[in-house]
Amino acid sequence: MTVRMILRKKVYEVKAGMTIRDAILKLDIMPESVLPVKNGELLTDDEILKDGDEIRLVAVISGG
Amino acid sequence: MKCRKCDNKAVINMRQHKLALCSHHYLSWLPEKTEHFITKYKMFDRADRILVAVSGGKDSLVLWDVLQQLGYEADGLYIDLGIDGEYAYSEESKRYSDEFANSNNLKLIVAEVTKMEGASILKAASLTHRGKDKPCSICGLTKRHIMNRVGFEGNYDVLVTGHNLDDEAALLFGNALNWQVGYLARQGPVLDGNPNGFIKRAKPFCRFYERETAAYSLLRGIDYIYEECPSAVGAKSIYFKEILNQMEMDRPGTKLQFYLAFLRAKENGAFTSDPGLIETPLRKCDSCGQPTSSPDECAYCRMWGRVRERMEAN
């Protein structure tokens, strides 16, 4: 029952059954700083993760 | 979660507005809001000649896209800083800017710092005290100078940049932390021009969160440089953004309120009585002719002059 979450080149594994927001928080990532995308589609973070999902987290913070 | 307007599946939830929208409604919401901010802050109108500062990143390309959709004619300006790093940052940024301009039949002006001044930003940073710790200061000074020069000499009415609310809130946070009253007084959606050589500047995206412009680019299929500038690693602006996002997570709307409350305070004269704000008279720089408050050369010419001297000495 695992879900892959990818942020830049880092791959994380989390359990299915929780929301994307909870998974992001569990990974110690700031929800405001990423956008979740599954199969090229943008999702809201209340979506429940299903076994086998692969979620790309698009980093949105830029600056310098 | 469903779209507030049509009950279709939402793709974005903007917690600060308590507003979730589907792809279709989000793609019309952001341009409509942009138009509202352009009018509200008296940024420009459709008769104006507009120059967009384009970096190849999401904010500037989305801004250029939205301006076209709204019927504003705008040329782009890309400044090639000569920053390479492991993924040829400047080259890649330029490629995204070029591709966007070509596919939308838009005019992109390219200014190459290395050709103009004889050295890249990183080389200049390594040779000056100003860039000793970080090249960002030299980069900022160079970009502001070139944007103003190209805009003013090209007879554009306004220079627009893709600064978003996260950029503005981070800038505000930094300026407030150090109580930089002069900078605070100048910060805002619009910086008026000056007939002696300063072009008017506007930030139509100043009230959109960074994730909103990113979401728009994903939904519209706008390709942009995803990698961060290699020199920005550890930049203060990113650190401030992270702190503000921590607060936003606990209290949605914090960033927006921070910025809007600042604008209200400014409008009510919060920064006008400070004696430090007495305007210094401007004169033309002895070298480039751009306005400066210094008695001889402007900061840009002084800095690049030192770089050339040190290159010759080496």
Interface residues (C-beta under 8 A of the other chain):
Chain A: M30 P31 E32 S33 V34 L35 V37 E41 L42 L43 T44 D45 D46 V58 A59 V60 I61 S62 G63 G64
Chain B: M1 A10 V11 I12 N13 A20 S23 G57 K58 D59 C136 C139 D166 D167 A170 Y209 E210 R211 A214 A215 L218 L219 Y226 E228 C229 S231 A232 A235 S237 I238 K241 E242 N245 Q246 E248 M249
